[in-house]
Amino acid sequence: MSDFVYKGEDFDDKVRKQVEFYFSDSNLQTDKFLWRIFEANDGWVELKTLLTFGRMRQYRPEERVIEALKKSDKLMLSADGASIKRKDPLKDFNELRNIRKRNSVHVEGFPAKLSQDDLEEFFEKKIAPKLPKEKSVASIRRIRTKAKKEFFGTIDVEFKTQEDADYFIKELKICYPQGVLDENSEVEQKDELKKMSLLAFQELKEGGKRFGVNEVTKRRNSFNDSKGGSKQRKTSVDKKQKNNNGSSSDSGVHSAAISEAAEDKQQEDNSDEAKESKESKDSSESAKSNEDKE
């Protein structure tokens, strides 16, 4: 257990916010560890289990956590205070999944050094007050590499309504750390955060395309469009090398192109982790199967 104990005046608010998120429509069914417990125990989860989650370890002693949760209007404690569950029943699994997808926005361009807390603070203070419907977001999921679990500046943010999600995409110009930019803000286009609906992003990915245009993408698209695609290009390069050198080895240009395509594919694969949040990681780590919750 971490030695750090949170002593801020907003202790109760932070405890309620975190545990309510664990049981929220946005998170519960995406957190495999917590969902298994929820289903197996008629919705009840032992408080001692929640207190092992990474983002809950700072909240001690347990008695104070219990007192904070008693004031929640979304959760209920058992008579002995040992277990907790959500008050409202969950909607249908597929309905909630469709809502999450419809209300989610894919955003690229954040500094890779940002923590989950940094992103939550940014949206809470700089973005949420500008939204037309709800003045808060449902969840923020950091996308990380599969190999080293490293955040690379890409997130999926779920809004509480589709109206807020559409407004964020179409009406707001966003930059970090400034937040929402006005028409007179002088910021280079490359510094603006790139954003589109998660559904649109998934369609691009399934079509083999990348969101945004960078130098690698430009070269890759040019390479694939030339002479019918990369496979045909490879054949022509191989033949040329054979004719010139009596060898079938790839040229330097071809090797570079294949490397760039592989790099793009790796980045696409990384986006598959968008389904899991940081809190899911906390859950999974606490049970030796905890994975990603950011």
FIMARLO-269714 format. One line per 8 residues: for each residue x, y, z of N, C-alpha, C. Coordinates in nm, 2 decimals. Each point is the difference from the previous one (the first is absolute). Example, Ala and Ser with C-alpha at 12.3 -4.5 7.8 and 13.67 -1.06 7.14 Angstrom:
<rs>
1.32,-0.57,0.78,-0.09,0.12,0.00,0.09,0.12,0.00 | -0.04,0.11,-0.07,0.09,0.11,0.00,-0.08,0.11,0.08
</rs>
This chain:
<rs>
0.08,-0.12,0.00,-0.08,0.12,0.00,0.09,0.12,0.00 | -0.04,0.10,-0.07,0.07,0.13,-0.01,0.00,0.07,0.14 | 0.11,0.06,0.03,0.01,0.08,0.13,-0.07,0.13,-0.01 | -0.03,0.05,-0.12,-0.07,0.13,-0.01,-0.14,-0.01,0.04 | -0.05,0.09,0.08,-0.14,0.01,0.04,-0.05,0.14,-0.03 | -0.10,0.01,-0.08,-0.06,0.12,-0.04,-0.07,0.07,0.11 | 0.04,0.13,0.03,-0.05,0.07,0.11,-0.07,0.13,-0.04 | -0.04,0.01,-0.13,-0.06,0.13,-0.05,-0.14,0.01,0.06
-0.05,0.13,0.00,-0.13,0.03,0.06,-0.11,-0.06,-0.09 | 0.03,-0.04,-0.12,-0.10,-0.06,-0.09,0.01,-0.15,0.00 | 0.05,-0.06,0.11,0.02,-0.14,0.01,-0.13,-0.08,-0.03 | -0.11,0.04,0.07,-0.13,-0.06,-0.02,-0.05,0.00,-0.15 | 0.02,0.12,-0.06,-0.05,0.02,-0.14,0.08,-0.09,-0.09 | 0.13,-0.01,0.02,0.09,-0.08,-0.09,-0.03,-0.15,0.02 | -0.03,-0.04,0.12,-0.03,-0.14,0.02,-0.13,-0.04,-0.07 | -0.10,0.09,0.02,-0.13,-0.03,-0.07,0.01,0.00,-0.15
0.07,0.10,-0.05,0.02,0.01,-0.15,0.06,-0.12,-0.05 | 0.11,-0.05,0.06,0.07,-0.12,-0.05,-0.08,-0.12,0.01 | -0.06,-0.03,0.11,-0.08,-0.13,0.01,-0.12,0.01,-0.08 | -0.07,0.11,-0.02,-0.11,0.02,-0.09,0.04,-0.03,-0.14 | 0.12,0.04,-0.04,0.05,-0.03,-0.13,0.02,-0.15,-0.02 | 0.05,-0.07,0.10,0.02,-0.14,-0.01,-0.14,-0.07,-0.04 | -0.10,0.04,0.06,-0.13,-0.06,-0.02,-0.09,0.07,-0.11 | 0.06,0.09,-0.07,-0.08,0.08,-0.10,-0.03,-0.08,-0.13
-0.09,0.05,-0.07,-0.04,-0.06,-0.13,0.12,0.00,-0.09 | 0.08,0.10,0.01,0.12,0.02,-0.09,0.11,-0.11,0.03 | 0.01,-0.04,0.13,0.12,-0.08,0.03,-0.04,-0.15,0.04 | -0.10,-0.02,0.07,-0.02,-0.13,0.06,0.01,-0.12,-0.09 | -0.07,0.01,-0.11,0.01,-0.12,-0.09,0.12,-0.01,-0.08 | 0.09,0.10,0.00,0.12,0.00,-0.07,0.12,-0.05,0.09 | -0.03,0.00,0.13,0.10,-0.05,0.10,-0.02,-0.15,0.02 | 0.07,-0.08,-0.06,-0.02,-0.15,0.01,0.01,-0.05,0.14
0.09,0.05,0.07,0.02,-0.05,0.14,-0.12,0.04,0.09 | -0.03,0.13,0.00,-0.11,0.04,0.08,-0.14,-0.05,-0.05 | -0.01,-0.02,-0.13,-0.13,-0.05,-0.06,-0.02,-0.14,0.05 | 0.10,-0.09,0.00,-0.01,-0.13,0.05,-0.05,-0.01,0.14 | 0.05,0.09,0.09,-0.04,0.00,0.14,-0.15,0.05,0.01 | -0.03,0.10,-0.08,-0.13,0.06,0.00,-0.10,-0.10,-0.04 | 0.02,-0.08,-0.11,-0.09,-0.10,-0.04,-0.02,-0.11,0.09 | 0.11,-0.04,0.07,0.00,-0.12,0.08,-0.06,0.02,0.14
-0.02,0.13,0.04,-0.05,0.03,0.13,-0.12,0.10,0.00 | -0.08,-0.02,-0.11,-0.12,0.08,-0.01,0.02,0.15,0.02 | 0.12,0.05,-0.06,0.03,0.14,0.00,0.08,0.05,0.12 | 0.02,-0.09,0.10,0.08,0.05,0.11,0.15,-0.03,-0.02 | 0.08,0.10,0.05,0.14,-0.01,-0.01,0.06,0.03,0.14 | 0.09,-0.08,0.05,0.05,0.03,0.13,0.09,0.13,0.00 | -0.02,0.08,0.10,0.07,0.13,0.00,0.15,-0.03,0.01 | 0.05,-0.10,0.07,0.14,-0.03,0.02,0.06,-0.03,-0.14
-0.08,-0.05,-0.09,0.05,-0.02,-0.14,0.03,0.13,-0.07 | -0.10,0.09,0.01,0.01,0.13,-0.07,0.12,0.08,0.06 | 0.03,-0.02,0.13,0.11,0.07,0.06,0.14,-0.04,-0.04 | 0.00,-0.12,-0.07,0.13,-0.04,-0.06,0.03,0.06,-0.13 | -0.10,0.06,-0.07,0.02,0.06,-0.13,0.10,0.11,0.01 | 0.08,0.02,-0.10,0.11,0.10,0.00,-0.04,0.14,0.04 | -0.11,0.04,-0.05,-0.04,0.14,0.03,-0.08,0.01,0.13 | -0.03,-0.11,0.07,-0.07,0.01,0.13,0.10,-0.02,0.11
0.12,-0.04,-0.02,0.09,-0.03,0.11,0.04,0.12,0.08 | -0.02,0.11,-0.06,0.04,0.13,0.08,-0.11,0.04,0.10 | -0.12,-0.06,-0.01,-0.11,0.04,0.08,-0.01,-0.10,0.12 | 0.05,0.05,0.12,0.00,-0.07,0.12,-0.03,0.09,0.12 | -0.05,-0.04,0.11,-0.03,-0.14,0.03,-0.14,-0.05,-0.06 | -0.02,-0.12,0.00,-0.12,-0.06,-0.05,-0.13,0.06,0.05 | 0.00,0.03,0.13,-0.12,0.06,0.07,-0.04,0.13,-0.07 | 0.11,0.08,-0.03,-0.03,0.13,-0.07,-0.06,-0.02,-0.14
0.05,-0.10,-0.07,-0.05,-0.03,-0.13,-0.15,-0.04,0.01 | -0.03,-0.08,0.10,-0.14,-0.05,0.02,-0.09,0.12,0.02 | 0.04,0.09,0.09,-0.08,0.12,0.03,-0.02,0.09,-0.13 | 0.10,0.01,-0.08,-0.01,0.08,-0.13,-0.10,-0.07,-0.09 | 0.00,-0.13,-0.01,-0.09,-0.07,-0.09,-0.14,-0.01,0.04 | -0.02,0.02,0.13,-0.14,0.01,0.05,-0.08,0.12,-0.05 | 0.07,0.10,-0.05,-0.06,0.12,-0.05,-0.02,-0.01,-0.15 | 0.03,-0.11,-0.07,-0.01,-0.01,-0.14,-0.15,-0.03,-0.03
-0.05,0.07,-0.11,-0.14,-0.02,-0.04,-0.01,-0.10,-0.11 | 0.12,-0.06,-0.04,0.00,-0.10,-0.10,0.04,-0.14,0.05 | 0.05,-0.01,0.12,0.05,-0.12,0.05,-0.07,-0.03,0.14 | 0.00,-0.13,0.04,-0.05,-0.04,0.13,0.09,-0.10,0.06 | 0.02,0.02,0.13,0.08,-0.09,0.08,-0.08,-0.11,0.07 | 0.06,-0.11,0.02,-0.07,-0.11,0.08,-0.02,0.05,0.14 | -0.08,-0.07,0.08,-0.02,0.04,0.14,0.12,0.00,0.08 | 0.10,-0.09,-0.03,0.12,0.00,0.08,0.11,0.09,-0.06
-0.03,0.06,-0.11,0.10,0.09,-0.07,0.11,-0.07,-0.07 | -0.01,-0.13,-0.01,0.11,-0.08,-0.06,-0.01,-0.01,-0.15 | -0.12,0.02,-0.06,-0.02,-0.01,-0.14,-0.08,0.12,-0.06 | 0.01,0.01,-0.13,-0.06,0.12,-0.06,-0.06,-0.04,-0.14 | -0.10,0.06,-0.04,-0.06,-0.02,-0.13,-0.06,0.12,-0.06 | -0.03,0.01,-0.13,-0.07,0.11,-0.05,-0.15,-0.01,0.03 | -0.07,0.12,0.01,-0.14,0.00,0.03,-0.08,-0.03,-0.12 | 0.03,0.05,-0.12,-0.08,-0.02,-0.12,0.04,-0.12,-0.07
-0.09,-0.08,-0.06,0.04,-0.11,-0.08,0.07,0.04,-0.13 | 0.08,-0.09,-0.05,0.07,0.03,-0.13,-0.10,-0.01,-0.12 | 0.03,0.07,-0.10,-0.08,-0.02,-0.12,0.06,-0.12,-0.08 | -0.06,-0.03,-0.10,0.04,-0.12,-0.09,0.15,0.03,-0.04 | 0.07,-0.11,0.00,0.15,0.00,-0.03,0.02,0.07,-0.14 | -0.07,-0.05,-0.10,0.02,0.06,-0.14,-0.05,0.14,-0.01 | -0.10,0.04,0.07,-0.05,0.14,0.00,0.11,0.09,0.06 | 0.06,-0.04,0.11,0.10,0.08,0.07,0.13,0.01,-0.09
0.03,-0.11,-0.07,0.12,0.00,-0.09,-0.02,0.09,-0.11 | -0.12,0.00,-0.06,-0.03,0.10,-0.11,0.00,0.14,0.05 | -0.05,0.03,0.12,0.00,0.13,0.05,0.15,0.05,0.02 | 0.08,-0.09,0.06,0.14,0.04,0.02,0.07,0.03,-0.13 | -0.02,-0.08,-0.10,0.06,0.03,-0.13,-0.05,0.13,-0.06 | -0.13,0.02,0.00,-0.06,0.12,-0.06,0.04,0.13,0.07 | 0.03,-0.01,0.13,0.03,0.12,0.08,0.15,0.02,0.01 | 0.08,-0.09,-0.06,0.15,0.01,0.02,0.06,0.07,-0.12
0.11,0.07,0.03,0.08,0.08,-0.09,0.15,-0.05,0.01 | 0.06,-0.02,-0.12,0.14,-0.04,-0.01,0.08,0.13,-0.01 | 0.10,0.02,0.08,0.08,0.12,0.00,0.15,-0.03,0.00 | 0.07,0.06,-0.09,0.15,-0.02,-0.01,0.07,0.14,0.02 | 0.12,-0.01,0.05,0.09,0.12,0.01,0.04,0.04,0.14 | -0.04,-0.07,0.10,0.04,0.04,0.14,0.14,-0.04,0.02 | 0.07,0.07,0.09,0.14,-0.04,0.04,0.00,-0.14,0.06 | 0.10,-0.08,-0.04,0.00,-0.13,0.05,0.03,-0.01,0.15
0.05,0.11,0.06,0.03,0.00,0.14,-0.12,0.01,0.10 | -0.12,0.03,-0.06,-0.11,0.03,0.08,-0.05,-0.12,0.08 | -0.04,0.02,0.12,-0.06,-0.11,0.08,-0.15,0.00,-0.01 | -0.07,-0.10,0.05,-0.14,0.00,0.00,-0.06,0.12,0.08 | 0.06,0.03,0.11,-0.05,0.12,0.08,0.02,0.13,-0.08 | 0.11,0.01,-0.08,0.02,0.12,-0.08,-0.12,0.01,-0.10 | -0.03,-0.10,-0.07,-0.10,0.00,-0.10,-0.14,0.03,0.06 | -0.03,-0.06,0.11,-0.13,0.02,0.07,-0.01,0.14,0.04
0.11,0.06,0.06,-0.01,0.14,0.04,-0.02,0.09,-0.12 | 0.07,-0.03,-0.11,-0.01,0.08,-0.12,-0.15,0.01,-0.05 | -0.06,-0.12,-0.01,-0.14,0.00,-0.05,-0.09,0.06,0.10 | 0.02,-0.02,0.13,-0.09,0.05,0.10,0.01,0.15,0.01 | 0.11,0.06,-0.02,0.02,0.15,0.01,-0.01,0.07,-0.13 | 0.05,-0.06,-0.11,0.01,0.08,-0.12,-0.10,-0.04,-0.11 | -0.06,-0.12,0.01,-0.09,-0.04,-0.10,-0.15,-0.01,0.05 | -0.02,-0.07,0.11,-0.13,-0.03,0.05,-0.09,0.13,0.01
0.06,0.11,0.05,-0.08,0.12,0.02,-0.06,0.05,-0.14 | 0.06,-0.03,-0.11,-0.03,0.05,-0.13,-0.11,-0.09,-0.07 | -0.03,-0.12,0.06,-0.10,-0.09,-0.06,-0.14,0.05,0.02 | -0.09,-0.02,-0.10,-0.13,0.05,0.00,-0.10,-0.07,0.10 | 0.03,-0.13,0.02,-0.10,-0.08,0.08,0.05,-0.04,0.14 | 0.09,-0.09,0.01,0.06,-0.04,0.13,0.13,0.07,0.02 | 0.03,0.04,0.12,0.12,0.07,0.02,0.11,-0.09,0.06 | 0.00,-0.12,-0.05,0.10,-0.10,0.04,0.00,-0.11,-0.11
0.11,-0.08,0.00,0.01,-0.11,-0.09,-0.02,-0.13,0.07 | -0.03,-0.11,-0.07,-0.02,-0.13,0.07,0.13,-0.07,0.03 | 0.09,0.00,-0.10,0.13,-0.06,0.03,0.10,0.04,-0.10 | 0.13,-0.02,0.03,0.11,0.03,-0.08,0.09,-0.12,0.00 | 0.02,-0.06,-0.12,0.08,-0.12,-0.01,0.13,0.03,-0.08 | 0.11,-0.01,0.07,0.13,0.02,-0.07,0.03,-0.13,-0.08 | 0.05,0.02,-0.12,0.04,-0.11,-0.09,0.15,-0.02,0.01 | 0.04,-0.12,0.03,0.14,-0.03,0.02,0.05,-0.12,-0.08
0.13,0.00,-0.02,0.06,-0.11,-0.08,-0.02,-0.13,0.06 | -0.02,-0.10,-0.08,-0.02,-0.14,0.06,0.13,-0.05,0.07 | 0.11,0.03,-0.06,0.12,-0.06,0.05,0.05,0.05,0.13 | 0.01,0.14,0.01,0.05,0.06,0.12,-0.10,0.08,0.08 | -0.13,-0.01,-0.05,-0.11,0.08,0.07,0.04,0.14,0.02 | 0.05,0.06,-0.11,0.04,0.14,0.01,-0.10,0.09,-0.07 | -0.04,0.10,0.06,-0.10,0.10,-0.05,0.07,0.08,-0.11 | -0.06,0.02,-0.12,0.06,0.07,-0.11,-0.08,0.12,-0.04
-0.08,0.05,0.09,-0.07,0.13,-0.04,-0.14,-0.01,-0.06 | -0.06,-0.12,0.00,-0.13,-0.03,-0.06,-0.10,-0.04,0.11 | -0.12,0.05,-0.01,-0.10,-0.04,0.10,-0.13,-0.02,-0.07 | -0.09,-0.07,0.07,-0.14,-0.01,-0.04,-0.08,0.06,0.12 | -0.07,0.11,-0.03,-0.08,0.06,0.11,-0.14,-0.02,-0.02 | -0.07,-0.05,0.10,-0.15,-0.02,-0.01,-0.07,0.11,0.06 | -0.09,0.06,-0.07,-0.09,0.10,0.05,-0.13,-0.06,0.05 | -0.07,0.08,0.08,-0.12,-0.05,0.06,-0.12,0.00,-0.10
0.01,0.08,-0.10,-0.10,0.01,-0.10,0.06,0.01,-0.14 | -0.08,-0.04,-0.10,0.05,0.01,-0.13,0.01,0.14,-0.05 | -0.09,0.09,0.06,0.00,0.14,-0.03,0.14,0.06,0.04 | 0.04,-0.03,0.12,0.13,0.05,0.04,0.12,-0.05,-0.09 | -0.01,-0.13,-0.03,0.11,-0.06,-0.09,0.00,0.07,-0.13 | -0.11,0.02,-0.06,-0.01,0.07,-0.14,0.05,0.14,0.01 | -0.04,0.07,0.11,0.05,0.14,0.02,0.15,0.01,0.01 | 0.05,-0.09,0.08,0.15,-0.01,0.02,0.07,-0.02,-0.13
-0.05,-0.08,-0.09,0.06,-0.03,-0.12,-0.01,0.12,-0.10 | -0.12,0.05,-0.01,-0.03,0.09,-0.11,0.02,0.15,0.03 | -0.02,0.03,0.13,0.00,0.14,0.04,0.12,0.05,0.07 | 0.08,-0.08,0.06,0.11,0.04,0.09,0.13,-0.03,-0.07 | 0.09,0.10,0.01,0.14,-0.01,-0.04,0.08,-0.02,0.13 | 0.07,-0.11,0.01,0.06,-0.04,0.12,0.15,0.00,-0.01 | 0.07,0.05,0.10,0.15,-0.01,0.00,0.04,-0.03,0.15 | 0.10,-0.08,0.02,0.05,-0.02,0.13,0.13,0.08,0.03
0.01,0.07,0.11,-0.09,0.00,0.12,-0.10,0.11,0.00 | -0.01,0.08,-0.11,-0.09,0.12,0.00,-0.14,-0.03,0.02 | -0.05,-0.11,-0.06,-0.14,-0.04,0.00,-0.07,0.04,-0.12 | -0.12,0.06,0.02,-0.08,0.05,-0.12,0.05,0.13,-0.05 | 0.03,0.00,-0.13,0.06,0.12,-0.06,-0.11,0.09,-0.07 | 0.01,0.13,0.01,-0.09,0.08,-0.07,0.05,0.03,-0.14 | -0.08,0.07,-0.08,0.03,0.02,-0.14,0.13,0.08,-0.02 | 0.03,0.08,0.10,0.12,0.09,-0.01,0.13,-0.06,0.05
-0.01,-0.12,0.05,0.12,-0.07,0.06,0.09,-0.04,-0.11 | 0.13,0.04,0.02,0.10,-0.03,-0.10,0.08,-0.13,0.04 | -0.05,-0.11,-0.05,0.06,-0.13,0.03,0.02,-0.07,-0.13 | 0.12,-0.05,-0.03,0.02,-0.07,-0.12,-0.09,-0.13,-0.01 | -0.04,-0.03,-0.12,-0.09,-0.11,-0.02,0.05,-0.13,0.05 | 0.13,-0.02,-0.01,0.06,-0.12,0.05,-0.01,-0.02,0.15 | -0.02,0.11,0.07,-0.01,0.00,0.15,-0.14,-0.03,0.05 | -0.10,0.01,-0.09,-0.14,-0.03,0.04,-0.02,-0.15,0.02
-0.08,-0.03,0.09,-0.03,-0.14,0.02,-0.09,-0.05,-0.11 | 0.03,-0.12,-0.05,-0.08,-0.06,-0.11,-0.11,-0.08,0.07 | -0.13,0.01,-0.05,-0.11,-0.07,0.06,-0.10,-0.04,-0.10 | -0.06,-0.11,0.02,-0.11,-0.05,-0.08,-0.08,-0.11,0.09 | -0.12,-0.03,-0.05,-0.07,-0.10,0.08,0.07,-0.13,0.00 | -0.02,-0.07,0.11,0.06,-0.14,0.01,-0.05,-0.09,-0.11 | -0.13,0.01,-0.03,-0.05,-0.08,-0.11,0.06,0.03,-0.13 | 0.02,0.12,-0.03,0.07,0.04,-0.13,0.14,-0.05,0.00
0.07,0.02,0.12,0.14,-0.05,0.00,0.01,-0.15,-0.02 | -0.09,-0.07,0.06,0.00,-0.15,-0.02,-0.03,-0.04,-0.14 | -0.08,0.08,-0.07,-0.02,-0.03,-0.14,0.12,0.02,-0.08 | 0.07,0.11,0.03,0.13,0.03,-0.07,0.10,-0.12,0.03 | 0.01,-0.04,0.12,0.09,-0.10,0.04,-0.03,-0.13,-0.08 | -0.13,-0.04,0.00,-0.04,-0.12,-0.07,0.03,0.01,-0.15 | 0.00,0.12,-0.05,0.03,0.02,-0.14,0.14,0.01,-0.03 | 0.09,-0.02,0.10,0.14,0.01,-0.02,0.06,0.14,0.00
-0.08,0.10,0.04,0.05,0.13,0.00,0.03,0.05,0.14 | 0.08,0.11,0.00,0.04,0.06,0.12,-0.07,0.14,0.02 | -0.03,0.03,0.13,-0.06,0.13,0.03,0.12,0.10,0.00 | -0.03,0.12,-0.07,0.11,0.10,0.00,0.09,-0.03,-0.12 | 0.08,0.09,-0.03,0.10,-0.02,-0.11,0.14,0.05,0.05 | 0.09,-0.09,0.00,0.14,0.03,0.04,0.09,-0.04,-0.12 | 0.13,0.02,0.02,0.09,-0.03,-0.11,0.00,-0.15,-0.03 | -0.01,-0.09,0.10,0.00,-0.14,-0.02,-0.12,-0.04,-0.08
-0.12,0.06,0.04,-0.12,-0.04,-0.07,0.00,0.05,-0.14 | 0.05,0.12,-0.03,0.01,0.05,-0.13,0.09,-0.10,-0.09 | 0.11,-0.04,0.05,0.09,-0.09,-0.08,-0.07,-0.13,-0.01 | -0.07,-0.05,0.10,-0.06,-0.13,-0.01,-0.11,0.00,-0.11 | -0.09,0.10,0.01,-0.11,0.01,-0.10,0.06,0.02,-0.14 | 0.10,0.08,-0.02,0.06,0.02,-0.13,0.06,-0.14,-0.05 | 0.06,-0.07,0.10,0.06,-0.13,-0.04,-0.10,-0.10,-0.04 | -0.11,0.00,0.08,-0.11,-0.10,-0.03,-0.08,0.03,-0.13
-0.01,0.13,-0.02,-0.08,0.04,-0.12,0.08,-0.01,-0.13 | 0.13,-0.01,0.01,0.08,-0.01,-0.12,0.00,-0.14,-0.05 | -0.03,-0.01,-0.13,0.01,-0.13,-0.07,-0.08,-0.11,0.06 | -0.12,0.04,0.06,-0.09,-0.10,0.05,0.02,-0.05,0.14 | 0.09,0.07,0.08,0.01,-0.04,0.14,0.14,-0.06,0.03 | 0.01,-0.03,0.13,0.13,-0.04,0.05,0.05,-0.13,-0.05 | -0.10,-0.09,-0.02,0.04,-0.14,-0.05,0.06,0.01,-0.14 | -0.07,0.08,-0.09,0.05,0.02,-0.13,0.13,0.07,0.00
0.01,0.10,0.08,0.13,0.08,0.01,0.11,-0.09,0.04 | -0.02,-0.09,0.10,0.10,-0.09,0.04,0.05,-0.09,-0.11 | -0.10,-0.05,-0.08,0.04,-0.09,-0.11,0.09,0.08,-0.10 | -0.04,0.12,-0.03,0.08,0.08,-0.10,0.14,0.03,0.06 | 0.01,0.03,0.13,0.13,0.03,0.06,0.09,-0.12,0.00 | -0.07,-0.12,0.03,0.08,-0.12,0.00,0.06,-0.04,-0.13 | -0.09,0.02,-0.11,0.05,-0.03,-0.13,0.11,0.10,-0.04 | -0.01,0.12,0.04,0.11,0.10,-0.04,0.13,-0.04,0.07
-0.01,-0.04,0.13,0.12,-0.04,0.07,0.06,-0.12,-0.07 | -0.08,-0.10,-0.04,0.05,-0.12,-0.06,0.07,0.04,-0.13 | -0.06,0.09,-0.08,0.06,0.04,-0.13,0.14,0.07,0.02 | 0.00,0.08,0.10,0.12,0.08,0.02,0.11,-0.07,0.08 | -0.04,-0.08,0.10,0.10,-0.06,0.09,0.00,-0.15,-0.01 | -0.09,-0.06,-0.07,-0.01,-0.15,0.00,-0.05,-0.05,0.14 | -0.07,0.09,0.08,-0.04,-0.04,0.13,-0.14,0.04,0.01 | -0.08,-0.07,0.09,-0.14,0.04,0.02,-0.02,0.07,0.13
0.11,0.06,0.06,-0.02,0.07,0.13,-0.07,0.13,-0.03 | -0.07,0.05,0.11,-0.08,0.13,-0.02,0.10,0.11,0.00 | -0.05,0.11,-0.07,0.08,0.12,-0.01,-0.02,0.08,0.13 | 0.09,0.10,0.02,-0.02,0.08,0.12,-0.13,0.07,0.01 | -0.05,0.05,-0.12,-0.12,0.07,0.00,-0.12,-0.09,0.04 | 0.00,-0.12,-0.06,-0.10,-0.10,0.04,0.00,-0.03,0.14 | 0.12,-0.03,0.06,0.01,-0.04,0.14,-0.06,0.11,0.09 | 0.03,0.13,-0.04,-0.05,0.11,0.08,-0.15,0.01,0.00
-0.05,-0.03,-0.12,-0.15,0.01,-0.02,-0.07,-0.11,0.09 | 0.06,-0.12,-0.01,-0.06,-0.11,0.08,0.01,0.03,0.15 | 0.11,0.06,0.04,0.02,0.04,0.14,-0.11,0.10,0.04 | -0.02,0.10,-0.08,-0.10,0.10,0.03,-0.14,-0.06,0.01 | -0.03,-0.09,-0.10,-0.13,-0.06,0.01,-0.02,-0.08,0.12 | 0.11,-0.07,0.04,-0.01,-0.08,0.13,-0.02,0.09,0.12 | 0.07,0.11,-0.01,-0.02,0.10,0.11,-0.14,0.05,0.01 | -0.06,0.03,-0.11,-0.14,0.04,0.00,-0.09,-0.10,0.05
0.03,-0.13,-0.04,-0.09,-0.11,0.05,0.01,-0.01,0.15 | 0.12,0.01,0.05,0.02,-0.01,0.15,-0.08,0.11,0.07 | 0.00,0.12,-0.06,-0.07,0.11,0.06,-0.15,-0.03,0.00 | -0.05,-0.06,-0.11,-0.14,-0.04,-0.01,-0.04,-0.10,0.10 | 0.09,-0.10,0.02,-0.02,-0.10,0.10,-0.01,0.06,0.14 | 0.08,0.10,0.02,0.00,0.06,0.13,-0.13,0.06,0.04 | -0.08,0.04,-0.10,-0.13,0.06,0.03,-0.10,-0.10,0.05 | 0.03,-0.13,-0.02,-0.10,-0.10,0.05,-0.01,0.01,0.15
0.09,0.06,0.07,-0.01,0.01,0.15,-0.09,0.11,0.04 | -0.07,0.07,-0.10,-0.09,0.11,0.04,-0.12,-0.05,0.08 | -0.02,-0.13,-0.01,-0.12,-0.05,0.07,0.02,-0.01,0.15 | 0.12,0.01,0.05,0.03,-0.02,0.14,0.05,0.13,0.06 | -0.05,0.04,0.12,0.03,0.12,0.07,0.11,-0.02,0.10 | 0.05,0.11,0.05,0.11,-0.01,0.11,-0.06,-0.07,0.12 | -0.12,0.03,0.03,-0.06,-0.07,0.12,-0.01,-0.15,-0.02 | -0.01,-0.04,-0.13,0.00,-0.15,-0.03,0.14,-0.06,0.04
0.10,0.08,-0.03,0.13,-0.05,0.03,0.02,-0.01,0.15 | -0.05,0.10,0.07,0.01,-0.01,0.15,-0.07,-0.13,0.05 | -0.12,-0.03,-0.06,-0.07,-0.11,0.05,0.08,-0.13,-0.03 | 0.06,0.00,-0.12,0.07,-0.12,-0.05,0.12,-0.02,0.08 | 0.08,0.10,0.03,0.12,-0.01,0.07,-0.03,-0.05,0.14 | -0.11,0.04,0.06,-0.02,-0.04,0.14,-0.03,-0.15,0.01 | -0.04,-0.06,-0.11,-0.03,-0.14,0.00,0.10,-0.08,-0.08 | 0.12,0.06,-0.02,0.11,-0.07,-0.08,-0.05,-0.02,-0.14
-0.11,0.05,-0.04,-0.05,-0.01,-0.14,-0.04,0.14,-0.04 | 0.04,0.10,0.08,-0.04,0.14,-0.03,0.07,0.05,-0.12 | -0.07,0.07,-0.09,0.07,0.05,-0.12,-0.01,0.15,-0.02 | -0.10,0.05,-0.07,0.01,0.14,-0.04,-0.12,0.08,0.05 | 0.02,0.10,0.07,-0.12,0.08,0.05,0.02,0.15,-0.02 | 0.09,0.04,-0.09,0.02,0.14,-0.03,-0.07,0.04,-0.12
</rs>
